Amino acid sequence: MTIDLTGRVAVVTGGAAGIGAAMADVLAAAGTAVAILDIAGDAAAATADAIAERHGVATTAVRVDVGDADSIVAAADHVASTLGGCDVLCANVGVQQFGAVDRLTDDDWRFVLDVNVLGTIRTVRAFLPLIRQRAGFRRIVLTSSLSVLAPAVRMAAYQTSKFAVLGFGETLRYELADVGIGVSVMFPGGMITTHLQSSAESRPAELGETGAQDDDLTEMLTHRPSAAAEVVDPAHAVRNLLADLEADHPFIVTHGEIGHDYAERHGWIVDAIDRGGRP
Ligand SMILES: NC(=O)c1ccc[n+]([C@@H]2O[C@H](COP(=O)([O-])OP(=O)(O)OC[C@H]3O[C@@H](n4cnc5c(N)ncnc54)[C@H](O)[C@@H]3O)[C@@H](O)[C@H]2O)c1
């Protein structure tokens, strides 16, 4: 543990399981009270109870759908009245949507952009007033994806959404720098989580058939640039989270193996800038 966050309050969306639950656990280990927000209300309550028992901190759980603006605003009110505010916000919810570019339907795009992009924006908008009211150590973490640094095939909707999370996060970081609220974008690589299952379960019933096909996942895994990256436990992925937040690093990468692929892409951008020259 690097920092003592006793008396602080952390809010984690998608905190019932996977990366969100692991984030909540390390934050609680450093002393924060924790609010677990998730569309899976029972699982959120179970995770909150387990964290309270393990770390002896105050916790609360709220069922939210980040696709629904009212639900996230109501959750912010609940957190304010039960835990007294918010110092650390992890806007972590994301859904996966595989599919080739020419097969993804409008509803596939709507689903993933509404949850991953607008859901992240709604979450920040709902909690930012609470964060602004506090002083001292305050952080916002947005969960993007390693695929933004090393894109793969059959994931256009997902990757587009996670690029948007990066764009939003970078702007937010600049806009909040003056008031001392740090913003970090996390790029998780492959994790052993329920991501595919929770994405399928949370897809609204009124949306039409998906354009995803059975071979999308295998095609992505076969052709992804980051094939060397290991699939790890979320607890392993967040082992440096507190140190990263303390240092206020703008970016958090969970898998260093993609360095070569990213460097190659970065090189193409630097070359293009050089070719752009000066007027
Ligand atoms: N698992 C991976 O390999 C991986 C890789 C890169 C990025 N990510 C990102 O990490 C984040 C967490 O995913 P995870 O792998 O821990 O998956 P997970 O399924 O373990 O956790 C996601 C949680 O989000 C909740 N959720 C889904 N839709 C929601 C909604 N509309 N409103 C509120 N909660 C909702 C689910 O119920 C679930 O508890 C996501 O943003 C995901 O895109 C995951």
The ligand as an SDF file (V2000), in Angstrom:
LIG
                    3D

 44 48  0  0  0  0  0  0  0  0999 V2000
  -11.8430   -8.1500  -19.6500 N   0  0  0  0  0  0  0  0  0  0  0  0
  -10.9760   -7.6500  -20.4990 C   0  0  0  0  0  0  0  0  0  0  0  0
  -10.1760   -8.3800  -21.0830 O   0  0  0  0  0  0  0  0  0  0  0  0
  -10.9560   -6.1660  -20.7710 C   0  0  0  0  0  0  0  0  0  0  0  0
   -9.9520   -5.6670  -21.5970 C   0  0  0  0  0  0  0  0  0  0  0  0
   -9.9080   -4.3100  -21.8610 C   0  0  0  0  0  0  0  0  0  0  0  0
  -10.8500   -3.4670  -21.3030 C   0  0  0  0  0  0  0  0  0  0  0  0
  -11.8250   -3.9830  -20.5030 N   0  0  0  0  0  0  0  0  0  0  0  0
  -12.7810   -3.0350  -19.9370 C   0  0  0  0  0  0  0  0  0  0  0  0
  -12.7650   -3.1550  -18.5250 O   0  0  0  0  0  0  0  0  0  0  0  0
  -14.0170   -2.7250  -17.9910 C   0  0  0  0  0  0  0  0  0  0  0  0
  -14.5320   -3.7480  -17.0040 C   0  0  0  0  0  0  0  0  0  0  0  0
  -14.7820   -4.9700  -17.6790 O   0  0  0  0  0  0  0  0  0  0  0  0
  -14.4890   -6.3900  -17.0150 P   0  0  0  0  0  0  0  0  0  0  0  0
  -13.6130   -7.1300  -17.9280 O   0  0  0  0  0  0  0  0  0  0  0  0
  -14.1150   -6.2260  -15.6030 O   0  0  0  0  0  0  0  0  0  0  0  0
  -15.9360   -7.0730  -17.1580 O   0  0  0  0  0  0  0  0  0  0  0  0
  -16.9380   -7.6170  -16.0460 P   0  0  0  0  0  0  0  0  0  0  0  0
  -18.0690   -8.2530  -16.7650 O   0  0  0  0  0  0  0  0  0  0  0  0
  -16.2210   -8.4660  -15.0500 O   0  0  0  0  0  0  0  0  0  0  0  0
  -17.4200   -6.2850  -15.3250 O   0  0  0  0  0  0  0  0  0  0  0  0
  -18.2230   -5.3520  -15.9780 C   0  0  0  0  0  0  0  0  0  0  0  0
  -19.3260   -4.9250  -15.0320 C   0  0  0  0  0  0  0  0  0  0  0  0
  -20.0870   -3.8950  -15.6560 O   0  0  0  0  0  0  0  0  0  0  0  0
  -21.4690   -4.1220  -15.3830 C   0  0  0  0  0  0  0  0  0  0  0  0
  -22.2840   -3.4510  -16.4000 N   0  0  0  0  0  0  0  0  0  0  0  0
  -22.4550   -3.8030  -17.6970 C   0  0  0  0  0  0  0  0  0  0  0  0
  -23.2970   -2.9540  -18.3090 N   0  0  0  0  0  0  0  0  0  0  0  0
  -23.6400   -2.0150  -17.3840 C   0  0  0  0  0  0  0  0  0  0  0  0
  -24.4690   -0.8640  -17.4140 C   0  0  0  0  0  0  0  0  0  0  0  0
  -25.1380   -0.5030  -18.5350 N   0  0  0  0  0  0  0  0  0  0  0  0
  -24.5780   -0.1180  -16.3010 N   0  0  0  0  0  0  0  0  0  0  0  0
  -23.9300   -0.4770  -15.1400 C   0  0  0  0  0  0  0  0  0  0  0  0
  -23.1490   -1.5800  -15.0590 N   0  0  0  0  0  0  0  0  0  0  0  0
  -23.0090   -2.3330  -16.1640 C   0  0  0  0  0  0  0  0  0  0  0  0
  -21.6100   -5.6380  -15.3970 C   0  0  0  0  0  0  0  0  0  0  0  0
  -22.7610   -6.0720  -14.7090 O   0  0  0  0  0  0  0  0  0  0  0  0
  -20.2920   -6.0770  -14.7430 C   0  0  0  0  0  0  0  0  0  0  0  0
  -20.4210   -6.2600  -13.3540 O   0  0  0  0  0  0  0  0  0  0  0  0
  -14.9080   -2.4970  -19.2080 C   0  0  0  0  0  0  0  0  0  0  0  0
  -14.9320   -1.1220  -19.5260 O   0  0  0  0  0  0  0  0  0  0  0  0
  -14.2290   -3.2630  -20.3000 C   0  0  0  0  0  0  0  0  0  0  0  0
  -14.5560   -2.7850  -21.5860 O   0  0  0  0  0  0  0  0  0  0  0  0
  -11.8920   -5.3060  -20.2150 C   0  0  0  0  0  0  0  0  0  0  0  0
  1  2  1  0
  2  3  2  0
  2  4  1  0
  4  5  1  0
  4 44  2  0
  5  6  2  0
  6  7  1  0
  7  8  2  0
  8  9  1  0
  8 44  1  0
  9 10  1  0
  9 42  1  0
 10 11  1  0
 11 12  1  0
 11 40  1  0
 12 13  1  0
 13 14  1  0
 14 15  2  0
 14 16  1  0
 14 17  1  0
 17 18  1  0
 18 19  2  0
 18 20  1  0
 18 21  1  0
 21 22  1  0
 22 23  1  0
 23 24  1  0
 23 38  1  0
 24 25  1  0
 25 26  1  0
 25 36  1  0
 26 27  1  0
 26 35  1  0
 27 28  2  0
 28 29  1  0
 29 30  1  0
 29 35  2  0
 30 31  1  0
 30 32  2  0
 32 33  1  0
 33 34  2  0
 34 35  1  0
 36 37  1  0
 36 38  1  0
 38 39  1  0
 40 41  1  0
 40 42  1  0
 42 43  1  0
M  CHG  2   8   1  16  -1
M  END
$$$$
